Amino acid sequence: MHDDPTAHRPARAGLRFPVRTAVAAGAAAVLVALAAARGTGTTASTPPAPPAPPAPAAADQRGESSDDPPEGRALTPFDTRHPAVGRLDAHLLKAVQRAARDARRDGVEFRITSGRRSAEHQQRLLDEATEKYGSAEVARQYVNTPGKSAHVSGKAVDIGPTDADDWLVRHGSDYGLCQVYTNEMWHFELLTAPGGECPAQLRNAAG
């Protein structure tokens, strides 16, 4: 005689209902917890706001003379934040920096006494020279016009002190740097390839 196949069905049915009830209750609890969390803003943290950009530097009140070396402080070839240095032609600046590093090994420090100039700055220098020497013709031997000055285009640099000039006169061509005028041992331009030969010097800025 076989067992009655329906003998255990009520027991199995009775087990299923408590499981469904427990699952439903658990889901409800999760939903309640999520809703409460949303209300308190703890489900996801708000990403932090990006940092504010730095405030722009105050404008230089010197206007057209902003490329003047700062009073009381000599510029080096590495003071690129100053317009007189930072706005030099990139190839010229790189050559001067290389030379400065090598000169330092010989105990010689480069200083930039004048670098890139605005056209207004150059004209002011020419006017001052004209007043000093009494004529524009004589002044032009020392200060070029804004339209011809390599300082205005950022392709000339004046180096000091004298021992640095002397070092660069002797070694400048190794970096492509050449003294341009015989009456200005401090004025250098990038006029040849490194290791090349510098062109003949001009008598003065007037040519």
C-alpha positions in Angstrom: 0.0 0.0 0.0 1.4 3.4 -1.1 1.6 6.5 1.1 -1.1 9.1 0.6 0.6 11.7 -1.7 -1.4 14.6 -0.2 -0.5 13.8 3.4 2.3 16.4 3.6 1.0 19.2 1.4 -0.5 21.4 4.2 2.8 21.3 6.0 4.7 22.5 2.9 2.2 25.2 2.1 2.4 26.4 5.7 6.2 26.8 5.4 6.0 28.9 2.2 3.8 31.6 3.5 6.1 32.6 6.4 9.0 32.9 4.0 7.1 35.2 1.6 5.9 37.3 4.6 9.5 37.6 5.9 10.8 38.6 2.4 8.1 41.2 2.0 8.7 42.6 5.4 12.4 42.8 4.7 11.9 44.6 1.4 9.6 47.1 3.1 12.2 47.8 5.8 14.8 48.4 3.1 12.5 50.9 1.3 11.8 52.7 4.5 15.5 52.9 5.3 16.2 54.2 1.8 13.5 56.8 2.1 14.8 58.0 5.4 18.3 58.1 4.1 17.3 60.3 1.2 15.6 62.6 3.6 18.8 63.1 5.5 21.0 63.3 2.4 23.2 60.3 3.5 22.8 58.1 0.4 25.5 59.8 -1.5 27.8 62.6 -0.5 27.7 65.7 -2.7 31.0 66.1 -4.5 33.1 68.9 -3.2 33.1 72.1 -5.2 36.2 72.6 -7.3 38.7 75.0 -5.7 38.4 78.6 -6.7 41.0 79.7 -9.3 43.7 81.9 -7.8 43.0 85.6 -8.0 44.8 87.3 -10.9 47.9 89.2 -10.0 47.4 92.9 -9.6 48.1 94.8 -12.7 51.5 96.5 -12.9 50.8 100.2 -12.4 53.9 101.2 -14.2 52.1 100.6 -17.6 54.5 101.0 -20.5 57.5 100.7 -18.2 56.5 97.3 -16.8 59.5 95.7 -18.5 61.9 97.8 -16.5 64.1 95.7 -14.1 62.7 96.0 -10.6 64.4 98.7 -8.5 66.9 97.4 -6.0 67.0 93.8 -7.4 69.0 92.4 -10.3 67.3 90.0 -12.7 68.8 86.6 -13.5 68.2 84.7 -16.7 65.8 82.5 -14.7 63.5 85.2 -13.5 61.0 84.4 -16.3 58.0 85.8 -14.4 59.3 89.3 -15.1 58.4 90.5 -18.6 61.9 91.7 -19.4 63.1 88.1 -19.1 60.0 86.0 -19.8 59.1 87.8 -23.0 62.5 87.3 -24.6 62.7 85.2 -27.7 62.5 81.6 -26.5 65.7 80.5 -28.4 67.7 83.5 -27.1 66.5 82.9 -23.5 67.4 79.2 -23.7 70.9 80.0 -24.9 71.5 82.6 -22.2 70.3 80.2 -19.5 72.6 77.5 -20.8 75.5 79.9 -20.8 74.6 81.2 -17.3 74.7 77.6 -15.9 78.1 77.0 -17.3 79.5 80.4 -16.3 78.3 79.7 -12.7 80.7 76.7 -12.6 83.5 79.2 -13.2 82.2 81.4 -10.4 80.6 83.9 -12.7 77.0 85.0 -12.2 74.9 86.5 -15.0 72.6 89.4 -14.4 70.1 90.8 -17.0 70.3 94.5 -16.9 67.9 94.9 -19.8 65.9 92.4 -21.8 62.7 92.7 -23.8 61.4 96.2 -23.9 58.1 97.7 -25.1 58.3 100.2 -28.0 57.3 102.9 -25.5 60.1 102.0 -23.2 62.6 102.1 -26.1 61.4 105.5 -27.3 61.7 106.8 -23.7 65.3 105.6 -23.6 66.0 107.3 -26.9 64.5 110.6 -25.8 66.6 110.5 -22.6 69.7 109.8 -24.6 68.9 112.6 -27.0 68.6 115.0 -24.1 71.8 113.7 -22.5 74.0 113.9 -25.6 72.3 117.0 -27.1 71.4 115.5 -30.4 69.5 112.5 -31.9 72.4 111.6 -34.1 74.8 111.0 -31.1 72.0 109.4 -29.1 71.5 106.8 -31.9 75.0 105.5 -31.4 73.8 104.2 -28.0 70.1 103.7 -28.3 68.3 102.3 -31.3 64.8 103.5 -32.5 61.8 101.4 -31.5 61.4 100.1 -35.1 65.0 98.8 -35.3 65.8 97.8 -31.7 66.3 94.1 -31.2 65.2 94.6 -27.6 61.7 95.5 -28.7 61.4 92.2 -30.6 62.8 90.3 -27.6 65.9 89.2 -29.5 68.5 91.1 -27.6 69.7 91.0 -24.0 72.1 93.2 -22.0 74.2 91.2 -19.5 76.2 92.3 -16.5 78.4 92.7 -14.5 81.6 93.2 -16.4 83.1 89.8 -15.5 79.9 88.1 -16.9 80.3 90.2 -20.1 84.0 89.2 -20.4 83.1 85.5 -19.9 80.4 85.8 -22.6 82.6 87.6 -25.0 85.0 84.7 -24.8 82.5 81.8 -24.7 79.3 83.2 -26.2 79.7 81.7 -29.6 79.6 78.2 -28.0 75.9 79.0 -27.4 75.3 81.1 -30.5 75.5 84.3 -28.5 77.4 87.2 -30.0 78.4 90.7 -29.0 76.9 93.0 -31.6 78.4 96.5 -31.0 82.0 97.3 -30.3 80.9 100.1 -27.9 78.5 97.8 -25.9 80.2 94.7 -24.5 77.0 93.9 -22.6 74.7 93.6 -25.6 74.2 90.1 -27.0 72.0 88.5 -29.6 71.6 85.0 -31.0 73.4 85.4 -34.3 75.0 82.0 -35.1 74.5 78.3 -34.4 76.1 77.0 -31.2 79.8 76.6 -31.9 79.6 78.8 -35.0 81.4 82.0 -35.9 79.9 85.3 -34.8 79.6 88.0 -37.5 81.8 91.1 -37.5 80.7 93.6 -34.8 79.1 96.9 -35.7 80.7 100.1 -34.5 77.6 101.2 -32.6 73.8 101.0 -32.6 73.6 103.4 -35.5 75.6 100.9 -37.6 
